[in-house]
Amino acid sequence: MVAGVEADNIGRPQVFGAGVSLGMFAGIVIGSVVTLWVGEAALELVHRTFERLGGRHDQVNFELLLQ
């Protein structure tokens, strides 16, 4: 009976390894997509913030027109 149990467990490490590999690949792909999505939004937010702080926004500076 012990030999039968060992025979059943021969393929399980391979299936486990395939599952781990598939999970790692899916995690990398999903993480990359989320990082790209959030990274673009964060980069745009930082860009707009620096434009506002630097005074380079799309509004007309009427003080310069009064000179």
PDB file as gemmi writes it, atoms N, CA and C in Angstrom:
CRYST1    1.000    1.000    1.000  90.00  90.00  90.00 P 1                      
ATOM      1  N   MET A   1       0.818  -1.181   0.000  1.00  0.00           N  
ATOM      2  CA  MET A   1       0.000   0.000   0.000  1.00  0.00           C  
ATOM      3  C   MET A   1       0.869   1.254   0.000  1.00  0.00           C  
ATOM      4  N   VAL A   2       2.015   1.211   0.622  1.00  0.00           N  
ATOM      5  CA  VAL A   2       2.915   2.351   0.636  1.00  0.00           C  
ATOM      6  C   VAL A   2       3.410   2.623  -0.778  1.00  0.00           C  
ATOM      7  N   ALA A   3       3.645   1.590  -1.552  1.00  0.00           N  
ATOM      8  CA  ALA A   3       4.112   1.770  -2.924  1.00  0.00           C  
ATOM      9  C   ALA A   3       3.042   2.468  -3.761  1.00  0.00           C  
ATOM     10  N   GLY A   4       1.772   2.193  -3.504  1.00  0.00           N  
ATOM     11  CA  GLY A   4       0.690   2.842  -4.239  1.00  0.00           C  
ATOM     12  C   GLY A   4       0.596   4.329  -3.939  1.00  0.00           C  
ATOM     13  N   VAL A   5       0.850   4.698  -2.693  1.00  0.00           N  
ATOM     14  CA  VAL A   5       0.823   6.110  -2.312  1.00  0.00           C  
ATOM     15  C   VAL A   5       1.975   6.847  -2.977  1.00  0.00           C  
ATOM     16  N   GLU A   6       3.142   6.238  -3.014  1.00  0.00           N  
ATOM     17  CA  GLU A   6       4.292   6.865  -3.651  1.00  0.00           C  
ATOM     18  C   GLU A   6       4.080   7.021  -5.152  1.00  0.00           C  
ATOM     19  N   ALA A   7       3.404   6.072  -5.768  1.00  0.00           N  
ATOM     20  CA  ALA A   7       3.139   6.149  -7.202  1.00  0.00           C  
ATOM     21  C   ALA A   7       2.191   7.305  -7.513  1.00  0.00           C  
ATOM     22  N   ASP A   8       1.246   7.612  -6.634  1.00  0.00           N  
ATOM     23  CA  ASP A   8       0.323   8.726  -6.850  1.00  0.00           C  
ATOM     24  C   ASP A   8       1.023  10.076  -6.698  1.00  0.00           C  
ATOM     25  N   ASN A   9       2.042  10.139  -5.876  1.00  0.00           N  
ATOM     26  CA  ASN A   9       2.704  11.410  -5.587  1.00  0.00           C  
ATOM     27  C   ASN A   9       3.790  11.768  -6.598  1.00  0.00           C  
ATOM     28  N   ILE A  10       4.034  10.933  -7.570  1.00  0.00           N  
ATOM     29  CA  ILE A  10       5.116  11.211  -8.522  1.00  0.00           C  
ATOM     30  C   ILE A  10       4.792  12.437  -9.374  1.00  0.00           C  
ATOM     31  N   GLY A  11       3.589  12.592  -9.861  1.00  0.00           N  
ATOM     32  CA  GLY A  11       3.234  13.709 -10.730  1.00  0.00           C  
ATOM     33  C   GLY A  11       2.870  14.971  -9.989  1.00  0.00           C  
ATOM     34  N   ARG A  12       2.627  14.891  -8.684  1.00  0.00           N  
ATOM     35  CA  ARG A  12       2.175  16.067  -7.942  1.00  0.00           C  
ATOM     36  C   ARG A  12       3.209  17.178  -7.851  1.00  0.00           C  
ATOM     37  N   PRO A  13       4.496  16.898  -7.655  1.00  0.00           N  
ATOM     38  CA  PRO A  13       5.467  18.012  -7.651  1.00  0.00           C  
ATOM     39  C   PRO A  13       5.531  18.733  -8.991  1.00  0.00           C  
ATOM     40  N   GLN A  14       5.331  18.013 -10.085  1.00  0.00           N  
ATOM     41  CA  GLN A  14       5.340  18.650 -11.404  1.00  0.00           C  
ATOM     42  C   GLN A  14       4.127  19.557 -11.571  1.00  0.00           C  
ATOM     43  N   VAL A  15       2.974  19.102 -11.117  1.00  0.00           N  
ATOM     44  CA  VAL A  15       1.763  19.916 -11.198  1.00  0.00           C  
ATOM     45  C   VAL A  15       1.903  21.137 -10.293  1.00  0.00           C  
ATOM     46  N   PHE A  16       2.462  20.927  -9.109  1.00  0.00           N  
ATOM     47  CA  PHE A  16       2.687  22.047  -8.181  1.00  0.00           C  
ATOM     48  C   PHE A  16       3.641  23.061  -8.805  1.00  0.00           C  
ATOM     49  N   GLY A  17       4.720  22.588  -9.407  1.00  0.00           N  
ATOM     50  CA  GLY A  17       5.684  23.486 -10.055  1.00  0.00           C  
ATOM     51  C   GLY A  17       5.059  24.246 -11.213  1.00  0.00           C  
ATOM     52  N   ALA A  18       4.218  23.571 -11.975  1.00  0.00           N  
ATOM     53  CA  ALA A  18       3.535  24.250 -13.081  1.00  0.00           C  
ATOM     54  C   ALA A  18       2.566  25.304 -12.546  1.00  0.00           C  
ATOM     55  N   GLY A  19       1.884  24.998 -11.466  1.00  0.00           N  
ATOM     56  CA  GLY A  19       0.969  25.964 -10.858  1.00  0.00           C  
ATOM     57  C   GLY A  19       1.698  27.175 -10.306  1.00  0.00           C  
ATOM     58  N   VAL A  20       2.830  26.940  -9.664  1.00  0.00           N  
ATOM     59  CA  VAL A  20       3.632  28.046  -9.135  1.00  0.00           C  
ATOM     60  C   VAL A  20       4.147  28.909 -10.283  1.00  0.00           C  
ATOM     61  N   SER A  21       4.628  28.282 -11.329  1.00  0.00           N  
ATOM     62  CA  SER A  21       5.137  29.034 -12.484  1.00  0.00           C  
ATOM     63  C   SER A  21       4.031  29.861 -13.135  1.00  0.00           C  
ATOM     64  N   LEU A  22       2.867  29.276 -13.305  1.00  0.00           N  
ATOM     65  CA  LEU A  22       1.737  29.988 -13.898  1.00  0.00           C  
ATOM     66  C   LEU A  22       1.298  31.142 -13.005  1.00  0.00           C  
ATOM     67  N   GLY A  23       1.276  30.927 -11.691  1.00  0.00           N  
ATOM     68  CA  GLY A  23       0.906  31.980 -10.754  1.00  0.00           C  
ATOM     69  C   GLY A  23       1.900  33.130 -10.761  1.00  0.00           C  
ATOM     70  N   MET A  24       3.182  32.809 -10.838  1.00  0.00           N  
ATOM     71  CA  MET A  24       4.204  33.864 -10.902  1.00  0.00           C  
ATOM     72  C   MET A  24       4.075  34.670 -12.183  1.00  0.00           C  
ATOM     73  N   PHE A  25       3.859  34.004 -13.292  1.00  0.00           N  
ATOM     74  CA  PHE A  25       3.710  34.685 -14.578  1.00  0.00           C  
ATOM     75  C   PHE A  25       2.483  35.592 -14.566  1.00  0.00           C  
ATOM     76  N   ALA A  26       1.359  35.081 -14.058  1.00  0.00           N  
ATOM     77  CA  ALA A  26       0.141  35.889 -13.987  1.00  0.00           C  
ATOM     78  C   ALA A  26       0.341  37.082 -13.059  1.00  0.00           C  
ATOM     79  N   GLY A  27       1.024  36.893 -11.951  1.00  0.00           N  
ATOM     80  CA  GLY A  27       1.288  37.988 -11.024  1.00  0.00           C  
ATOM     81  C   GLY A  27       2.151  39.066 -11.637  1.00  0.00           C  
ATOM     82  N   ILE A  28       3.156  38.673 -12.399  1.00  0.00           N  
ATOM     83  CA  ILE A  28       4.024  39.638 -13.060  1.00  0.00           C  
ATOM     84  C   ILE A  28       3.243  40.427 -14.103  1.00  0.00           C  
ATOM     85  N   VAL A  29       2.428  39.742 -14.893  1.00  0.00           N  
ATOM     86  CA  VAL A  29       1.648  40.415 -15.934  1.00  0.00           C  
ATOM     87  C   VAL A  29       0.632  41.368 -15.308  1.00  0.00           C  
ATOM     88  N   ILE A  30      -0.116  40.904 -14.320  1.00  0.00           N  
ATOM     89  CA  ILE A  30      -1.132  41.747 -13.683  1.00  0.00           C  
ATOM     90  C   ILE A  30      -0.469  42.916 -12.959  1.00  0.00           C  
ATOM     91  N   GLY A  31       0.624  42.674 -12.266  1.00  0.00           N  
ATOM     92  CA  GLY A  31       1.339  43.733 -11.577  1.00  0.00           C  
ATOM     93  C   GLY A  31       1.887  44.779 -12.538  1.00  0.00           C  
ATOM     94  N   SER A  32       2.381  44.344 -13.678  1.00  0.00           N  
ATOM     95  CA  SER A  32       2.898  45.281 -14.671  1.00  0.00           C  
ATOM     96  C   SER A  32       1.790  46.150 -15.245  1.00  0.00           C  
ATOM     97  N   VAL A  33       0.652  45.546 -15.525  1.00  0.00           N  
ATOM     98  CA  VAL A  33      -0.475  46.310 -16.074  1.00  0.00           C  
ATOM     99  C   VAL A  33      -0.976  47.330 -15.053  1.00  0.00           C  
ATOM    100  N   VAL A  34      -1.117  46.925 -13.806  1.00  0.00           N  
ATOM    101  CA  VAL A  34      -1.594  47.843 -12.764  1.00  0.00           C  
ATOM    102  C   VAL A  34      -0.578  48.956 -12.535  1.00  0.00           C  
ATOM    103  N   THR A  35       0.701  48.623 -12.527  1.00  0.00           N  
ATOM    104  CA  THR A  35       1.738  49.634 -12.335  1.00  0.00           C  
ATOM    105  C   THR A  35       1.749  50.620 -13.491  1.00  0.00           C  
ATOM    106  N   LEU A  36       1.587  50.128 -14.698  1.00  0.00           N  
ATOM    107  CA  LEU A  36       1.537  51.015 -15.858  1.00  0.00           C  
ATOM    108  C   LEU A  36       0.334  51.942 -15.756  1.00  0.00           C  
ATOM    109  N   TRP A  37      -0.812  51.409 -15.368  1.00  0.00           N  
ATOM    110  CA  TRP A  37      -2.042  52.193 -15.272  1.00  0.00           C  
ATOM    111  C   TRP A  37      -1.928  53.243 -14.167  1.00  0.00           C  
ATOM    112  N   VAL A  38      -1.523  52.822 -12.982  1.00  0.00           N  
ATOM    113  CA  VAL A  38      -1.392  53.740 -11.854  1.00  0.00           C  
ATOM    114  C   VAL A  38      -0.214  54.682 -12.076  1.00  0.00           C  
ATOM    115  N   GLY A  39       0.856  54.184 -12.662  1.00  0.00           N  
ATOM    116  CA  GLY A  39       2.030  55.006 -12.919  1.00  0.00           C  
ATOM    117  C   GLY A  39       1.731  56.146 -13.877  1.00  0.00           C  
ATOM    118  N   GLU A  40       0.952  55.891 -14.917  1.00  0.00           N  
ATOM    119  CA  GLU A  40       0.576  56.944 -15.859  1.00  0.00           C  
ATOM    120  C   GLU A  40      -0.260  58.006 -15.168  1.00  0.00           C  
ATOM    121  N   ALA A  41      -1.205  57.585 -14.341  1.00  0.00           N  
ATOM    122  CA  ALA A  41      -2.051  58.541 -13.622  1.00  0.00           C  
ATOM    123  C   ALA A  41      -1.223  59.356 -12.634  1.00  0.00           C  
ATOM    124  N   ALA A  42      -0.312  58.710 -11.933  1.00  0.00           N  
ATOM    125  CA  ALA A  42       0.529  59.422 -10.968  1.00  0.00           C  
ATOM    126  C   ALA A  42       1.472  60.384 -11.682  1.00  0.00           C  
ATOM    127  N   LEU A  43       2.002  59.969 -12.808  1.00  0.00           N  
ATOM    128  CA  LEU A  43       2.902  60.838 -13.562  1.00  0.00           C  
ATOM    129  C   LEU A  43       2.154  62.065 -14.074  1.00  0.00           C  
ATOM    130  N   GLU A  44       0.949  61.880 -14.548  1.00  0.00           N  
ATOM    131  CA  GLU A  44       0.133  63.004 -15.016  1.00  0.00           C  
ATOM    132  C   GLU A  44      -0.207  63.948 -13.860  1.00  0.00           C  
ATOM    133  N   LEU A  45      -0.504  63.399 -12.699  1.00  0.00           N  
ATOM    134  CA  LEU A  45      -0.807  64.214 -11.525  1.00  0.00           C  
ATOM    135  C   LEU A  45       0.409  65.051 -11.116  1.00  0.00           C  
ATOM    136  N   VAL A  46       1.584  64.451 -11.097  1.00  0.00           N  
ATOM    137  CA  VAL A  46       2.803  65.176 -10.750  1.00  0.00           C  
ATOM    138  C   VAL A  46       3.083  66.266 -11.790  1.00  0.00           C  
ATOM    139  N   HIS A  47       2.881  65.950 -13.047  1.00  0.00           N  
ATOM    140  CA  HIS A  47       3.108  66.922 -14.113  1.00  0.00           C  
ATOM    141  C   HIS A  47       2.180  68.127 -13.965  1.00  0.00           C  
ATOM    142  N   ARG A  48       0.890  67.884 -13.720  1.00  0.00           N  
ATOM    143  CA  ARG A  48      -0.062  68.983 -13.536  1.00  0.00           C  
ATOM    144  C   ARG A  48       0.265  69.806 -12.293  1.00  0.00           C  
ATOM    145  N   THR A  49       0.701  69.135 -11.227  1.00  0.00           N  
ATOM    146  CA  THR A  49       1.044  69.845  -9.997  1.00  0.00           C  
ATOM    147  C   THR A  49       2.231  70.777 -10.224  1.00  0.00           C  
ATOM    148  N   PHE A  50       3.266  70.307 -10.911  1.00  0.00           N  
ATOM    149  CA  PHE A  50       4.420  71.159 -11.179  1.00  0.00           C  
ATOM    150  C   PHE A  50       4.066  72.308 -12.115  1.00  0.00           C  
ATOM    151  N   GLU A  51       3.171  72.066 -13.065  1.00  0.00           N  
ATOM    152  CA  GLU A  51       2.735  73.149 -13.941  1.00  0.00           C  
ATOM    153  C   GLU A  51       1.996  74.226 -13.150  1.00  0.00           C  
ATOM    154  N   ARG A  52       1.161  73.815 -12.223  1.00  0.00           N  
ATOM    155  CA  ARG A  52       0.421  74.786 -11.420  1.00  0.00           C  
ATOM    156  C   ARG A  52       1.350  75.553 -10.488  1.00  0.00           C  
ATOM    157  N   LEU A  53       2.302  74.867  -9.892  1.00  0.00           N  
ATOM    158  CA  LEU A  53       3.240  75.535  -8.995  1.00  0.00           C  
ATOM    159  C   LEU A  53       4.177  76.467  -9.757  1.00  0.00           C  
ATOM    160  N   GLY A  54       4.522  76.088 -10.965  1.00  0.00           N  
ATOM    161  CA  GLY A  54       5.424  76.907 -11.770  1.00  0.00           C  
ATOM    162  C   GLY A  54       4.724  78.043 -12.481  1.00  0.00           C  
ATOM    163  N   GLY A  55       3.408  78.091 -12.427  1.00  0.00           N  
ATOM    164  CA  GLY A  55       2.675  79.158 -13.079  1.00  0.00           C  
ATOM    165  C   GLY A  55       2.529  78.967 -14.571  1.00  0.00           C  
ATOM    166  N   ARG A  56       2.774  77.783 -15.050  1.00  0.00           N  
ATOM    167  CA  ARG A  56       2.666  77.530 -16.483  1.00  0.00           C  
ATOM    168  C   ARG A  56       1.391  76.766 -16.803  1.00  0.00           C  
ATOM    169  N   HIS A  57       0.261  77.314 -16.435  1.00  0.00           N  
ATOM    170  CA  HIS A  57      -1.000  76.672 -16.776  1.00  0.00           C  
ATOM    171  C   HIS A  57      -1.608  77.383 -17.968  1.00  0.00           C  
ATOM    172  N   ASP A  58      -2.728  76.934 -18.436  1.00  0.00           N  
ATOM    173  CA  ASP A  58      -3.300  77.423 -19.686  1.00  0.00           C  
ATOM    174  C   ASP A  58      -4.104  78.716 -19.531  1.00  0.00           C  
ATOM    175  N   GLN A  59      -4.079  79.343 -18.391  1.00  0.00           N  
ATOM    176  CA  GLN A  59      -4.844  80.571 -18.201  1.00  0.00           C  
ATOM    177  C   GLN A  59      -4.015  81.781 -18.629  1.00  0.00           C  
ATOM    178  N   VAL A  60      -4.716  82.798 -19.076  1.00  0.00           N  
ATOM    179  CA  VAL A  60      -4.057  84.019 -19.498  1.00  0.00           C  
ATOM    180  C   VAL A  60      -3.669  84.837 -18.266  1.00  0.00           C  
ATOM    181  N   ASN A  61      -2.453  85.343 -18.257  1.00  0.00           N  
ATOM    182  CA  ASN A  61      -1.992  86.184 -17.164  1.00  0.00           C  
ATOM    183  C   ASN A  61      -2.359  87.638 -17.493  1.00  0.00           C  
ATOM    184  N   PHE A  62      -3.483  88.093 -16.966  1.00  0.00           N  
ATOM    185  CA  PHE A  62      -3.993  89.422 -17.293  1.00  0.00           C  
ATOM    186  C   PHE A  62      -3.111  90.544 -16.749  1.00  0.00           C  
ATOM    187  N   GLU A  63      -2.339  90.286 -15.737  1.00  0.00           N  
ATOM    188  CA  GLU A  63      -1.433  91.312 -15.211  1.00  0.00           C  
ATOM    189  C   GLU A  63      -0.395  91.706 -16.249  1.00  0.00           C  
ATOM    190  N   LEU A  64       0.043  90.749 -17.048  1.00  0.00           N  
ATOM    191  CA  LEU A  64       1.012  91.062 -18.106  1.00  0.00           C  
ATOM    192  C   LEU A  64       0.358  91.865 -19.231  1.00  0.00           C  
ATOM    193  N   LEU A  65      -0.937  91.661 -19.456  1.00  0.00           N  
ATOM    194  CA  LEU A  65      -1.630  92.398 -20.509  1.00  0.00           C  
ATOM    195  C   LEU A  65      -1.870  93.847 -20.118  1.00  0.00           C  
ATOM    196  N   LEU A  66      -1.925  94.165 -18.845  1.00  0.00           N  
ATOM    197  CA  LEU A  66      -2.187  95.526 -18.382  1.00  0.00           C  
ATOM    198  C   LEU A  66      -0.977  96.439 -18.477  1.00  0.00           C  
ATOM    199  N   GLN A  67       0.185  95.908 -18.727  1.00  0.00           N  
ATOM    200  CA  GLN A  67       1.409  96.721 -18.756  1.00  0.00           C  
ATOM    201  C   GLN A  67       1.483  97.608 -19.975  1.00  0.00           C  
TER     202      GLN A  67                                                      
END                                                                             
